Amino acid sequence: MYKWIILGHGDFPKGLFSAATDFFGADDSMTALGLGQEENALMYIEKVQTLIGNGTTLLVDFKGGTPYNTAKVLQSQNPTIKLVTGVNMAMLLQIITNPNIDTTQLVDETKNSIMEE
């Protein structure tokens, strides 16, 4: 079971995970699972279920897509599961450098990394 799971469309989750771990090294508390074009929602839910446990946080690419809807279904079945949308590199670097970060702090820190100059 993983503490952090990156979910999203296609190769995006694995690419993001790879970039983050290349930067700071492997993180055994985190994994990534992309939704393939040949998969339907039920197939994806079944795959994600094998990775989650109590207290898992699902980091999803964006709100409204199949990965998000999958996360919402799983969260309704297990209220200890947390869900954060808009996963990005800054978010993963926060997790890797501060493994005990809670989701509220994670979202706040990530928001602070977004800026227009």
TORTOR-340306 format. One line per 3 residues: for each residue x, y negated, z of N, C-alpha, C. Coordinates in pm, whole numbers, plus 50000, padded with zeros to 5 digits. Layout:
// TORTOR-340306
X Y Z X Y Z X Y Z; ...
This chain:
// TORTOR-340306
50084 50118 50000 50000 50000 50000 50089 49875 50000; 50041 49774 49930 50117 49650 49917 50050 49536 49990; 50130 49443 50041 50076 49324 50108 50031 49220 50005
50102 49212 49892 50074 49113 49788 50065 49185 49654; 49956 49162 49579 49941 49222 49447 49904 49112 49348; 49983 49100 49242 49957 49002 49137 49869 49069 49032
49754 49010 49005 49660 49062 48906 49641 48958 48796; 49623 49006 48673 49599 48913 48564 49588 48987 48432; 49581 48910 48328 49560 48963 48194 49692 48999 48126
49693 49113 48060 49808 49154 47981 49935 49170 48062; 50045 49121 48006 50176 49134 48069 50209 49019 48164; 50118 48924 48178 50145 48808 48263 50186 48846 48405
50112 48933 48475 50150 48965 48613 50290 49027 48625; 50320 49122 48540 50451 49188 48547 50564 49093 48508; 50538 49004 48412 50639 48905 48373 50667 48808 48485
50563 48762 48552 50579 48669 48663 50653 48737 48778; 50613 48860 48809 50678 48937 48915 50826 48958 48883; 50855 48995 48760 50993 49018 48718 51077 48892 48730
51023 48781 48686 51096 48654 48695 51125 48617 48840; 51026 48633 48926 51044 48598 49068 51145 48689 49136; 51137 48818 49110 51230 48910 49175 51370 48901 49114
51380 48864 48988 51512 48839 48929 51580 48721 48999; 51499 48625 49037 51547 48503 49100 51594 48528 49243; 51515 48604 49321 51542 48623 49464 51561 48768 49507
51560 48862 49415 51578 49002 49451 51445 49073 49470; 51452 49204 49478 51332 49288 49489 51257 49258 49617; 51128 49273 49611 51040 49255 49726 50945 49374 49730
50967 49463 49825 50888 49586 49833 50744 49564 49880; 50713 49443 49927 50577 49417 49974 50486 49368 49861; 50543 49355 49741 50470 49295 49629 50477 49384 49506
50368 49383 49429 50367 49450 49299 50277 49372 49205; 50272 49415 49081 50192 49346 48979 50120 49449 48893; 50000 49413 48850 49922 49501 48765 49842 49418 48665
49874 49434 48539 49803 49363 48434 49685 49443 48381; 49586 49372 48335 49470 49432 48270 49501 49447 48122; 49509 49572 48075 49537 49596 47935 49414 49579 47848
49434 49550 47719 49323 49530 47626 49235 49653 47614; 49293 49771 47634 49217 49894 47619 49140 49931 47746; 49160 49857 47854 49095 49889 47982 48964 49814 48000
48871 49879 48068 48748 49810 48108 48758 49780 48258; 48660 49709 48308 48662 49665 48448 48668 49783 48545; 48594 49888 48519 48593 50004 48608 48731 50069 48614
48796 50083 48500 48930 50141 48497 49028 50056 48579; 49015 49925 48566 49105 49833 48635 49081 49839 48786; 48955 49840 48828 48922 49850 48970 48985 49976 49029
48972 50087 48959 49028 50213 49008 49179 50205 49026; 49248 50139 48934 49394 50123 48946 49430 50035 49064; 49358 49924 49078 49389 49831 49187 49362 49897 49322
49255 49975 49331 49221 50041 49457 49334 50129 49510; 49414 50187 49422 49523 50273 49467 49637 50195 49530; 49637 50063 49513 49747 49979 49561 49715 49900 49687
49587 49885 49719 49548 49795 49827 49534 49868 49960; 49543 49790 50066 49520 49836 50201 49461 49722 50282; 49438 49744 50408 49388 49636 50494 49488 49522 50497
49440 49402 50476 49525 49284 50480 49597 49251 50351; 49572 49325 50245 49634 49294 50116 49581 49160 50064; 49669 49082 50005 49628 48959 49937 49642 48980 49788
49534 48954 49716 49532 48966 49570 49556 48828 49510; 49661 48815 49433 49699 48690 49368 49658 48701 49221; 49560 48623 49180 49496 48640 49049 49531 48523 48958
49540 48550 48828 49579 48447 48732 49480 48330 48727; 49351 48358 48715 49253 48249 48716 49116 48299 48758; 49034 48208 48804 48899 48239 48851 48808 48266 48732
48731 48375 48742 48628 48402 48643 48655 48517 48550; 48780 48559 48534 48811 48669 48445 48795 48804 48513; 48818 48910 48438 48804 49046 48492 48894 49072 48612
49021 49029 48612 49102 49051 48732 49042 48982 48856; 48992 48862 48839 48927 48790 48949 48802 48865 48994; 48718 48904 48899 48596 48976 48933 48626 49108 49003
48733 49175 48959 48778 49297 49025 48814 49268 49171; 48890 49162 49191 48930 49124 49327 48808 49094 49414; 48710 49026 49358 48588 48993 49435 48513 49120 49474
48503 49217 49384 48437 49344 49416 48511 49413 49530; 48642 49422 49519 48721 49490 49623 48716 49415 49755; 48713 49284 49750 48702 49204 49871 48567 49225 49939
48461 49243 49860 48328 49267 49918 48323 49404 49986; 48405 49497 49941 48412 49631 50001 48503 49635 50123; 48598 49543 50130 48694 49539 50240 48724 49393 50273
48657 49338 50374 48674 49196 50405 48812 49155 50455; 48902 49251 50480 49038 49214 50520 49122 49175 50399; 49072 49202 50278 49142 49164 50156 49125 49015 50133
49235 48949 50101 49231 48805 50072 49251 48785 49923; 49205 48673 49873 49210 48642 49730 49256 48499 49710; 49358 48484 49625 49409 48352 49588 49416 48347 49436
49360 48244 49376 49365 48229 49230 49475 48129 49191; 49512 48134 49064 49611 48040 49012 49754 48079 49044; 49781 48208 49052 49915 48254 49086 50018 48196 48989
50131 48154 49045 50237 48097 48963 50373 48123 49029; 50479 48084 48964 50613 48110 49014 50638 48045 49150; 50593 47922 49168 50614 47854 49297 50549 47933 49410
50433 47988 49385 50362 48067 49485 50443 48192 49521; 50493 48263 49421 50569 48384 49447 50699 48354 49521; 50763 48245 49487 50886 48208 49557 50858 48174 49703
50743 48113 49730 50702 48089 49869 50688 48220 49945; 50626 48319 49882 50604 48448 49947 50737 48520 49972; 50823 48522 49872 50949 48593 49883 51040 48530 49989
51040 48397 49996 51127 48330 50093 51064 48318 50231; 50933 48339 50241 50862 48332 50369 50759 48444 50373; 50802 48568 50394 50713 48684 50381 50595 48685 50478
50602 48609 50585 50491 48606 50682 50396 48489 50661; 50409 48423 50547 50322 48309 50518 50176 48354 50510; 50086 48274 50564 49944 48308 50551 49888 48240 50427
49770 48284 50384 49717 48236 50256 49685 48086 50258; 49642 48034 50371 49613 47890 50379 49740 47809 50357; 49847 47848 50426 49975 47778 50408 50028 47797 50267
50012 47918 50213 50057 47946 50076 49991 47853 49976; 49860 47839 49987 49786 47752 49895 49830 47607 49913; 49844 47562 50038 49887 47424 50064 50026 47397 50006
50119 47488 50032 50256 47470 49982 50259 47469 49829; 50178 47556 49767 50176 47563 49622 50114 47437 49563; 50009 47387 49625 49949 47261 49578 50051 47149 49581
50133 47149 49685 50234 47043 49698 50343 47053 49592; 50356 47169 49528 50458 47185 49425 50409 47141 49287; 50280 47110 49276 50222 47066 49149 50222 46914 49147
50283 46857 49044 50288 46711 49038 50296 46661 48895; 50259 46539 48882 50273 46471 48753 50374 46361 48770; 50466 46352 48678 50568 46247 48687 50569 46163 48562
